[in-house]
C-alpha cells in the first residue's frame, strides 16, 4: 500500500505555528515533576518537539543487515547513557516485574538461553530477580552469565550479540545510574496473550510505583502502556505523572476493541483521564487529519515505529503538529530536528518551502 503524498498546503503555515507556540507554556511545564499538583489535562501543549530514544539508543534487530541495529544492547545502562550524549528529551524502556516483586528492564515476554545444545525459554515474570540477572553479561566480571538468545516474530533464533554489550538491569538501577538530564518514558509491559485481573494489575503497578516514588525526585516521568486497563489503573493509582495509551491504530487488530483504532484510543484516553496517545506512525500517516482531532481533544500525541528513523518522515510530523517521536537512530534524528528547528527560528521561508515540497513528494511504503 502506498501512502498518498502529503502536500505543503496540508502543513501549518510558519506564522501560524509561531503564533500558536507563543501562547504555550514551556516544555517542562507540560510534564509534571515531583512535588507539583495534579492536572486533569495539561493546560498547554508542549512547545518543544520531543525526541525519545527507543529502548535507549535504539532497539536491537539481530536479523538485520544494518549494523546500527546491533550496535548497543537495548534497554541497558550503556544504551541509556549513550543516548544522553545527544539532544534528546526522554528515553523509553520496558518494565516487567519478576515473580519475587522486582521491576526489571526487558522488552520481550520470554527470555531464551542455550543449555546443552537445547534452547530453554522462560517467561520473564516467572523468574526471580537473581535468575533474571543471571542471563547475559554479568556486572561482576568474575561471573559468567547464561548465553542470551532472542526469538524473532517469525520464530528465528539468534544469539544476542552486539558491539557494545551490557548486563541486564533493574528499574532501581536505571534511576541511580542513568544521566539525570534524561526523562523516562516507562512502558508498562504486559503479555498480550494473557488475561490479568484488576487485583493483579494493581499489585504489579504498585510495585513499579514504589521504585518511581522513591527514586524519581525531579526527573520527568511518563508512564505508557499498550494494555488499556493498566494505563487507566496507573492514572487512578497516581496523579503526579502523565499516563499515555499506546496503540497500533488499526495497523494490527486485537481481541480488545479498544486497541484497534485511533478513535478508540481517543475515547479511552478521555474516559480514563489520560494525558496522551502514543501511536504507530503508519496509522497517523494513513490518516493525517486525525492529528487535529487528537489535538482538539487536548491530548498529546507521540509516535513510534521504524519509519521514525527516516528524517523526512520525522520532519513531516513536526510540521503536522505531532508532539514528539520515539526513534532508534537517535543521533541522526536529533541532528535532523535540530537543523529543522534552526530553519524555523531563522525564518528561512525558502528552505521551509523546499523542505515541505521534498516531504510532499515522498511516497511512504506501508507494509
DOBA-967273 format. One record per residue (C-alpha): x, y, z; residue in three letters. Coordinates in pm, 1 decimal, always signed. Layout:
BEGIN
<r <X; Y; Z>; "ALA">;
...
//
This chain:
BEGIN
<r <+0.0; +0.0; +0.0>; "UNK">;
<r <+128.9; +347.1; -89.3>; "UNK">;
<r <+54.6; +644.6; +130.6>; "UNK">;
<r <-99.8; +935.1; -59.2>; "UNK">;
<r <+150.4; +1219.0; -68.1>; "UNK">;
<r <+102.4; +1485.9; +196.5>; "UNK">;
<r <+117.6; +1826.2; +29.7>; "UNK">;
<r <+269.9; +2150.0; +152.1>; "UNK">;
<r <-76.2; +2303.5; +178.0>; "UNK">;
<r <-164.6; +2046.7; +443.9>; "UNK">;
<r <+107.5; +2176.9; +674.9>; "UNK">;
<r <+51.2; +2465.1; +918.0>; "UNK">;
<r <+197.5; +2788.7; +782.7>; "UNK">;
<r <+505.4; +2915.1; +961.1>; "UNK">;
<r <+339.0; +3227.9; +1103.5>; "UNK">;
<r <+50.4; +3016.2; +1238.0>; "UNK">;
<r <+299.9; +2788.6; +1407.8>; "UNK">;
<r <+481.8; +3071.2; +1583.7>; "UNK">;
<r <+163.1; +3246.1; +1688.1>; "UNK">;
<r <+32.7; +2926.0; +1846.7>; "UNK">;
<r <+357.3; +2847.7; +2026.3>; "UNK">;
<r <+386.6; +3197.5; +2167.2>; "UNK">;
<r <+90.8; +3125.9; +2395.7>; "UNK">;
<r <+219.8; +2790.2; +2517.6>; "UNK">;
<r <+397.0; +2722.9; +2844.8>; "UNK">;
<r <+747.8; +2582.7; +2822.6>; "UNK">;
<r <+826.0; +2215.2; +2782.4>; "UNK">;
<r <+893.7; +2146.2; +3148.0>; "UNK">;
<r <+554.8; +2283.8; +3246.9>; "UNK">;
<r <+382.3; +2021.8; +3034.9>; "UNK">;
<r <+523.0; +1720.8; +3215.3>; "UNK">;
<r <+479.1; +1746.4; +3592.6>; "UNK">;
<r <+782.6; +1680.1; +3806.5>; "UNK">;
<r <+783.3; +1561.7; +4164.5>; "UNK">;
<r <+604.1; +1794.1; +4401.8>; "UNK">;
<r <+372.8; +1962.8; +4150.8>; "UNK">;
<r <-2.7; +1944.7; +4182.5>; "UNK">;
<r <-201.6; +1718.1; +3954.2>; "UNK">;
<r <-380.2; +1845.7; +3644.8>; "UNK">;
<r <-660.5; +1665.8; +3461.2>; "UNK">;
<r <-514.9; +1782.1; +3130.9>; "UNK">;
<r <-205.0; +1981.5; +3059.4>; "UNK">;
<r <-314.9; +2343.6; +3020.2>; "UNK">;
<r <-75.4; +2385.4; +2727.0>; "UNK">;
<r <+68.5; +2152.9; +2468.1>; "UNK">;
<r <+449.5; +2107.9; +2462.8>; "UNK">;
<r <+632.3; +2378.3; +2271.0>; "UNK">;
<r <+932.4; +2157.1; +2209.3>; "UNK">;
<r <+918.6; +1873.6; +1959.1>; "UNK">;
<r <+1028.8; +1581.8; +2174.7>; "UNK">;
<r <+1279.3; +1316.8; +2072.2>; "UNK">;
<r <+1265.4; +995.2; +2272.3>; "UNK">;
<r <+1532.0; +724.2; +2244.2>; "UNK">;
<r <+1369.1; +385.8; +2181.8>; "UNK">;
<r <+1498.0; +142.5; +2445.5>; "UNK">;
<r <+1776.4; +394.2; +2493.4>; "UNK">;
<r <+1995.3; +419.1; +2184.4>; "UNK">;
<r <+1762.6; +205.3; +1973.1>; "UNK">;
<r <+1621.3; -143.4; +1963.6>; "UNK">;
<r <+1823.1; -448.0; +1855.4>; "UNK">;
<r <+1721.9; -635.6; +1541.0>; "UNK">;
<r <+1964.2; -926.1; +1535.6>; "UNK">;
<r <+1840.9; -1042.9; +1194.3>; "UNK">;
<r <+1905.3; -701.6; +1036.1>; "UNK">;
<r <+2190.6; -634.5; +794.2>; "UNK">;
<r <+2210.8; -278.7; +933.0>; "UNK">;
<r <+2495.8; -269.1; +1188.6>; "UNK">;
<r <+2324.3; +14.2; +1378.2>; "UNK">;
<r <+2052.9; -228.6; +1484.6>; "UNK">;
<r <+2319.9; -443.2; +1652.5>; "UNK">;
<r <+2543.9; -171.0; +1787.5>; "UNK">;
<r <+2445.8; -125.0; +2154.9>; "UNK">;
<r <+2248.5; -366.2; +2373.6>; "UNK">;
<r <+1897.5; -224.8; +2405.5>; "UNK">;
<r <+1740.5; -147.6; +2744.4>; "UNK">;
<r <+2071.5; -130.1; +2929.3>; "UNK">;
<r <+2256.0; +135.2; +3129.4>; "UNK">;
<r <+2510.6; +176.6; +2848.2>; "UNK">;
<r <+2236.8; +224.8; +2590.5>; "UNK">;
<r <+2058.4; +484.6; +2804.5>; "UNK">;
<r <+2371.6; +685.5; +2879.1>; "UNK">;
<r <+2488.7; +672.6; +2517.1>; "UNK">;
<r <+2152.6; +822.6; +2416.4>; "UNK">;
<r <+2207.0; +1102.2; +2669.2>; "UNK">;
<r <+2503.1; +1227.5; +2463.9>; "UNK">;
<r <+2261.6; +1368.9; +2206.1>; "UNK">;
<r <+1996.8; +1638.8; +2217.7>; "UNK">;
<r <+1701.2; +1425.1; +2324.3>; "UNK">;
<r <+1441.9; +1464.6; +2596.9>; "UNK">;
<r <+1344.3; +1115.7; +2712.5>; "UNK">;
<r <+1444.6; +754.8; +2681.1>; "UNK">;
<r <+1178.8; +484.5; +2650.6>; "UNK">;
<r <+1216.6; +144.7; +2813.8>; "UNK">;
<r <+1006.2; -157.4; +2906.0>; "UNK">;
<r <+935.7; -263.7; +3263.6>; "UNK">;
<r <+817.5; -604.3; +3384.2>; "UNK">;
<r <+802.7; -739.5; +3739.5>; "UNK">;
<r <+981.2; -1058.6; +3845.7>; "UNK">;
<r <+794.4; -1320.2; +4045.7>; "UNK">;
<r <+962.1; -1200.5; +4366.4>; "UNK">;
<r <+842.8; -844.7; +4307.1>; "UNK">;
<r <+1131.3; -654.1; +4143.6>; "UNK">;
<r <+1069.7; -426.0; +3842.6>; "UNK">;
<r <+1326.3; -506.2; +3572.7>; "UNK">;
<r <+1403.2; -368.4; +3227.2>; "UNK">;
<r <+1335.2; -610.1; +2942.1>; "UNK">;
<r <+1123.5; -588.4; +2627.5>; "UNK">;
<r <+1040.3; -947.7; +2537.9>; "UNK">;
<r <+786.2; -1150.1; +2734.0>; "UNK">;
<r <+1011.1; -1457.5; +2713.9>; "UNK">;
<r <+1387.0; -1487.2; +2763.2>; "UNK">;
<r <+1594.3; -1761.3; +2595.6>; "UNK">;
<r <+1923.5; -1930.9; +2665.0>; "UNK">;
<r <+2115.5; -2234.6; +2540.6>; "UNK">;
<r <+2168.8; -2532.1; +2770.0>; "UNK">;
<r <+2347.2; -2845.8; +2646.3>; "UNK">;
<r <+2258.4; -2765.2; +2287.2>; "UNK">;
<r <+1890.7; -2700.0; +2361.0>; "UNK">;
<r <+1714.5; -2362.4; +2364.1>; "UNK">;
<r <+1546.5; -2305.3; +2700.5>; "UNK">;
<r <+1268.4; -2044.0; +2708.8>; "UNK">;
<r <+1119.6; -1893.8; +3023.1>; "UNK">;
<r <+871.4; -1616.9; +3095.3>; "UNK">;
<r <+1048.1; -1313.7; +3247.9>; "UNK">;
<r <+775.9; -1266.3; +3508.6>; "UNK">;
<r <+819.2; -1627.3; +3628.0>; "UNK">;
<r <+1186.4; -1572.1; +3714.2>; "UNK">;
<r <+1326.1; -1441.8; +4040.3>; "UNK">;
<r <+1545.0; -1132.0; +4021.1>; "UNK">;
<r <+1855.6; -1345.4; +4073.6>; "UNK">;
<r <+1754.1; -1577.9; +3791.7>; "UNK">;
<r <+1678.3; -1288.1; +3556.7>; "UNK">;
<r <+2012.6; -1118.9; +3618.2>; "UNK">;
<r <+2198.1; -1445.7; +3554.1>; "UNK">;
<r <+2138.1; -1410.0; +3178.3>; "UNK">;
<r <+2392.0; -1242.4; +2952.5>; "UNK">;
<r <+2699.5; -1040.2; +3059.0>; "UNK">;
<r <+2743.2; -1004.8; +3433.1>; "UNK">;
<r <+2807.0; -686.8; +3627.0>; "UNK">;
<r <+3060.7; -884.0; +3830.3>; "UNK">;
<r <+3337.9; -962.1; +3580.4>; "UNK">;
<r <+3429.5; -1274.9; +3775.9>; "UNK">;
<r <+3091.6; -1432.1; +3697.5>; "UNK">;
<r <+2984.8; -1593.1; +3371.6>; "UNK">;
<r <+2622.4; -1549.7; +3270.9>; "UNK">;
<r <+2398.2; -1777.7; +3072.3>; "UNK">;
<r <+2425.6; -1715.9; +2696.4>; "UNK">;
<r <+2140.6; -1491.9; +2588.1>; "UNK">;
<r <+1936.7; -1567.8; +2275.9>; "UNK">;
<r <+1642.5; -1390.7; +2114.8>; "UNK">;
<r <+1349.5; -1516.3; +1909.2>; "UNK">;
<r <+1218.8; -1300.3; +1624.9>; "UNK">;
<r <+849.8; -1260.2; +1545.9>; "UNK">;
<r <+879.1; -1520.5; +1270.3>; "UNK">;
<r <+1034.0; -1774.2; +1507.2>; "UNK">;
<r <+1401.5; -1744.8; +1411.3>; "UNK">;
<r <+1650.9; -1774.3; +1696.4>; "UNK">;
<r <+1965.9; -1561.8; +1719.8>; "UNK">;
<r <+2238.8; -1537.1; +1976.7>; "UNK">;
<r <+2211.3; -1187.4; +2123.5>; "UNK">;
<r <+2545.9; -1045.0; +2013.6>; "UNK">;
<r <+2609.3; -670.2; +1981.8>; "UNK">;
<r <+2916.6; -448.1; +1957.8>; "UNK">;
<r <+2861.2; -279.6; +2297.7>; "UNK">;
<r <+2713.4; -527.0; +2543.0>; "UNK">;
<r <+2596.0; -471.9; +2898.6>; "UNK">;
<r <+2428.6; -657.9; +3183.1>; "UNK">;
<r <+2051.8; -672.2; +3236.8>; "UNK">;
<r <+1927.8; -422.6; +3493.0>; "UNK">;
<r <+1652.5; -324.4; +3735.0>; "UNK">;
<r <+1436.2; -13.1; +3737.9>; "UNK">;
<r <+1606.0; +97.9; +4059.0>; "UNK">;
<r <+1948.4; +71.5; +3896.2>; "UNK">;
<r <+1834.0; +278.8; +3598.3>; "UNK">;
<r <+1723.5; +561.7; +3826.0>; "UNK">;
<r <+2056.3; +553.4; +4007.3>; "UNK">;
<r <+2293.9; +520.6; +3710.9>; "UNK">;
<r <+2137.3; +696.5; +3411.5>; "UNK">;
<r <+2220.7; +1058.2; +3330.2>; "UNK">;
<r <+1978.4; +1277.3; +3523.5>; "UNK">;
<r <+1921.6; +1506.1; +3224.6>; "UNK">;
<r <+1701.2; +1240.3; +3064.8>; "UNK">;
<r <+1333.7; +1194.8; +3132.4>; "UNK">;
<r <+1197.9; +839.3; +3149.2>; "UNK">;
<r <+914.2; +708.1; +2934.9>; "UNK">;
<r <+833.5; +393.5; +3132.6>; "UNK">;
<r <+637.1; +142.2; +2926.1>; "UNK">;
<r <+432.7; -87.8; +3146.6>; "UNK">;
<r <+479.7; -422.1; +2972.5>; "UNK">;
<r <+218.3; -698.7; +2977.0>; "UNK">;
<r <+159.8; -1016.9; +2777.3>; "UNK">;
<r <-99.2; -967.7; +2501.8>; "UNK">;
<r <-193.6; -1336.1; +2524.7>; "UNK">;
<r <-254.2; -1337.9; +2898.8>; "UNK">;
<r <-558.5; -1218.3; +3093.9>; "UNK">;
<r <-493.1; -1011.6; +3407.0>; "UNK">;
<r <-736.5; -946.1; +3687.5>; "UNK">;
<r <-760.2; -593.3; +3822.0>; "UNK">;
<r <-605.7; -703.9; +4152.2>; "UNK">;
<r <-301.3; -847.3; +3974.3>; "UNK">;
<r <-256.7; -534.6; +3764.0>; "UNK">;
<r <-284.8; -307.5; +4066.7>; "UNK">;
<r <-29.9; -514.7; +4258.1>; "UNK">;
<r <+223.8; -502.7; +3972.9>; "UNK">;
<r <+172.6; -131.3; +3911.5>; "UNK">;
<r <+214.9; -52.5; +4280.0>; "UNK">;
<r <+549.6; -235.4; +4284.3>; "UNK">;
<r <+666.4; -17.9; +3994.9>; "UNK">;
<r <+532.2; +296.3; +4159.9>; "UNK">;
<r <+721.5; +221.5; +4481.2>; "UNK">;
<r <+1051.1; +242.6; +4291.5>; "UNK">;
<r <+947.7; +550.9; +4094.4>; "UNK">;
<r <+825.7; +736.0; +4402.8>; "UNK">;
<r <+1146.2; +655.8; +4588.7>; "UNK">;
<r <+1399.0; +744.5; +4320.0>; "UNK">;
<r <+1242.9; +976.2; +4059.6>; "UNK">;
<r <+1291.9; +1300.5; +4255.7>; "UNK">;
<r <+1260.0; +1577.5; +3994.8>; "UNK">;
<r <+1325.6; +1359.6; +3687.9>; "UNK">;
<r <+1044.4; +1391.7; +3427.6>; "UNK">;
<r <+842.8; +1069.6; +3404.6>; "UNK">;
<r <+584.0; +943.8; +3155.1>; "UNK">;
<r <+401.1; +613.6; +3201.1>; "UNK">;
<r <+268.0; +436.4; +2892.1>; "UNK">;
<r <+113.5; +101.6; +2808.4>; "UNK">;
<r <-48.0; -98.3; +2528.0>; "UNK">;
<r <-270.7; -254.0; +2796.0>; "UNK">;
<r <-582.4; -33.6; +2823.8>; "UNK">;
<r <-668.5; -135.0; +3179.6>; "UNK">;
<r <-309.7; -93.6; +3300.2>; "UNK">;
<r <-295.9; +260.5; +3159.3>; "UNK">;
<r <-626.5; +360.3; +3321.2>; "UNK">;
<r <-535.0; +198.2; +3653.5>; "UNK">;
<r <-196.7; +370.4; +3663.7>; "UNK">;
<r <-378.4; +700.7; +3625.8>; "UNK">;
<r <-609.5; +609.6; +3914.8>; "UNK">;
<r <-319.9; +497.3; +4136.4>; "UNK">;
<r <-127.3; +823.0; +4096.7>; "UNK">;
<r <-191.8; +1172.3; +3967.5>; "UNK">;
<r <+162.2; +1310.3; +3964.5>; "UNK">;
<r <+292.0; +1174.1; +3634.4>; "UNK">;
<r <+119.5; +1170.7; +3292.9>; "UNK">;
<r <-4.2; +840.7; +3150.8>; "UNK">;
<r <-23.5; +765.6; +2777.9>; "UNK">;
<r <-206.4; +488.8; +2593.8>; "UNK">;
<r <-2.7; +315.2; +2322.3>; "UNK">;
<r <-187.6; +195.8; +2012.8>; "UNK">;
<r <-111.6; +46.5; +1674.2>; "UNK">;
<r <-410.0; +244.5; +1547.6>; "UNK">;
<r <-552.8; -36.1; +1334.7>; "UNK">;
<r <-224.4; -149.2; +1179.0>; "UNK">;
<r <-274.1; -476.1; +1369.0>; "UNK">;
<r <-602.7; -599.4; +1513.2>; "UNK">;
<r <-662.5; -732.6; +1864.2>; "UNK">;
<r <-940.7; -903.4; +2055.7>; "UNK">;
<r <-981.4; -592.6; +2270.9>; "UNK">;
<r <-1160.5; -337.4; +2051.3>; "UNK">;
<r <-1006.4; -50.2; +2247.7>; "UNK">;
<r <-673.4; -130.2; +2082.6>; "UNK">;
<r <-794.7; -131.8; +1723.7>; "UNK">;
<r <-822.9; +232.5; +1614.5>; "UNK">;
<r <-715.7; +584.9; +1695.3>; "UNK">;
<r <-1079.4; +677.7; +1758.2>; "UNK">;
<r <-1093.2; +411.8; +2028.9>; "UNK">;
<r <-763.2; +538.3; +2168.9>; "UNK">;
<r <-903.8; +889.7; +2195.4>; "UNK">;
<r <-1218.9; +759.5; +2362.7>; "UNK">;
<r <-1020.5; +554.8; +2616.2>; "UNK">;
<r <-779.0; +838.2; +2690.7>; "UNK">;
<r <-1054.9; +1090.4; +2757.9>; "UNK">;
<r <-1264.6; +848.7; +2964.8>; "UNK">;
<r <-961.9; +739.5; +3167.8>; "UNK">;
<r <-823.9; +1091.0; +3224.7>; "UNK">;
<r <-504.9; +1003.4; +3038.3>; "UNK">;
<r <-279.7; +1275.7; +2904.2>; "UNK">;
<r <-189.1; +1142.0; +2564.9>; "UNK">;
<r <-159.0; +877.4; +2295.4>; "UNK">;
<r <+146.1; +702.9; +2150.4>; "UNK">;
<r <+57.8; +577.8; +1802.1>; "UNK">;
<r <+230.7; +365.6; +1541.7>; "UNK">;
<r <+338.6; +630.5; +1292.8>; "UNK">;
<r <+191.1; +440.1; +997.5>; "UNK">;
<r <-158.4; +485.0; +1143.8>; "UNK">;
<r <-104.7; +861.6; +1156.5>; "UNK">;
<r <+39.9; +886.5; +806.1>; "UNK">;
<r <-253.3; +693.6; +663.0>; "UNK">;
<r <-491.0; +948.4; +812.6>; "UNK">;
<r <-310.1; +1277.5; +890.7>; "UNK">;
<r <-637.5; +1454.6; +970.5>; "UNK">;
<r <-656.6; +1258.8; +1296.6>; "UNK">;
<r <-376.2; +1479.3; +1434.6>; "UNK">;
<r <-613.1; +1776.9; +1454.1>; "UNK">;
<r <-877.7; +1560.8; +1622.6>; "UNK">;
<r <-631.1; +1446.0; +1888.4>; "UNK">;
<r <-507.1; +1800.0; +1948.9>; "UNK">;
<r <-866.1; +1926.7; +1969.3>; "UNK">;
<r <-921.7; +1664.2; +2239.7>; "UNK">;
<r <-637.4; +1830.4; +2435.1>; "UNK">;
<r <-430.8; +1512.0; +2417.2>; "UNK">;
<r <-56.8; +1498.2; +2349.7>; "UNK">;
<r <+42.5; +1281.9; +2052.6>; "UNK">;
<r <+368.7; +1088.2; +2021.9>; "UNK">;
<r <+453.1; +828.1; +1759.2>; "UNK">;
<r <+673.3; +519.4; +1732.4>; "UNK">;
<r <+775.0; +279.9; +1454.6>; "UNK">;
<r <+1061.4; +216.7; +1215.0>; "UNK">;
<r <+951.5; +497.4; +982.1>; "UNK">;
<r <+1056.5; +734.6; +1259.7>; "UNK">;
<r <+1415.8; +654.3; +1164.0>; "UNK">;
<r <+1364.6; +846.8; +837.5>; "UNK">;
<r <+1446.7; +1216.3; +895.3>; "UNK">;
<r <+1197.2; +1341.6; +634.2>; "UNK">;
<r <+915.2; +1145.2; +797.4>; "UNK">;
<r <+1003.2; +1293.9; +1136.1>; "UNK">;
<r <+1012.7; +1645.8; +989.5>; "UNK">;
<r <+673.2; +1581.3; +830.1>; "UNK">;
<r <+533.6; +1502.2; +1174.4>; "UNK">;
<r <+688.9; +1814.4; +1321.1>; "UNK">;
<r <+506.3; +2019.0; +1058.6>; "UNK">;
<r <+178.6; +1832.9; +1110.6>; "UNK">;
<r <+176.3; +1926.5; +1480.1>; "UNK">;
<r <+271.3; +1592.9; +1635.5>; "UNK">;
<r <+438.5; +1649.3; +1972.7>; "UNK">;
<r <+725.5; +1401.8; +1956.5>; "UNK">;
<r <+874.2; +1081.0; +1818.8>; "UNK">;
<r <+1027.4; +763.3; +1959.8>; "UNK">;
<r <+1330.7; +674.0; +1747.7>; "UNK">;
<r <+1610.0; +418.3; +1711.2>; "UNK">;
<r <+1858.1; +633.8; +1517.0>; "UNK">;
<r <+1896.6; +884.8; +1796.4>; "UNK">;
<r <+2192.6; +1080.0; +1660.9>; "UNK">;
<r <+2059.5; +1116.2; +1306.6>; "UNK">;
<r <+1710.4; +1221.5; +1408.8>; "UNK">;
<r <+1832.7; +1458.5; +1680.8>; "UNK">;
<r <+2053.8; +1632.5; +1424.3>; "UNK">;
<r <+1776.2; +1648.7; +1163.9>; "UNK">;
<r <+1528.9; +1801.0; +1409.5>; "UNK">;
<r <+1790.6; +2047.5; +1531.8>; "UNK">;
<r <+1851.2; +2161.9; +1173.0>; "UNK">;
<r <+1479.2; +2198.2; +1113.7>; "UNK">;
<r <+1426.0; +2393.9; +1435.6>; "UNK">;
<r <+1705.9; +2630.1; +1333.7>; "UNK">;
<r <+1535.6; +2683.0; +999.2>; "UNK">;
<r <+1213.8; +2776.2; +1181.0>; "UNK">;
<r <+1392.4; +3010.8; +1418.6>; "UNK">;
<r <+1584.3; +3189.5; +1144.5>; "UNK">;
<r <+1273.5; +3232.0; +933.9>; "UNK">;
<r <+1422.6; +3084.5; +618.0>; "UNK">;
<r <+1099.0; +3077.9; +421.0>; "UNK">;
<r <+1257.5; +2939.3; +105.3>; "UNK">;
<r <+1419.7; +2648.8; +289.6>; "UNK">;
<r <+1091.8; +2572.5; +464.7>; "UNK">;
<r <+910.7; +2567.9; +131.6>; "UNK">;
<r <+1172.1; +2337.4; -23.5>; "UNK">;
<r <+1158.4; +2109.4; +280.1>; "UNK">;
<r <+780.4; +2091.8; +259.1>; "UNK">;
<r <+798.2; +2022.5; -113.3>; "UNK">;
<r <+1051.9; +1746.0; -60.0>; "UNK">;
<r <+836.2; +1585.5; +207.3>; "UNK">;
<r <+523.6; +1611.7; -5.8>; "UNK">;
<r <+691.7; +1412.2; -281.7>; "UNK">;
<r <+784.3; +1122.3; -56.0>; "UNK">;
<r <+586.9; +801.8; -108.3>; "UNK">;
<r <+595.5; +614.3; +219.0>; "UNK">;
<r <+553.5; +241.7; +169.3>; "UNK">;
<r <+323.9; +94.2; +434.8>; "UNK">;
<r <+382.8; -274.9; +462.2>; "UNK">;
//
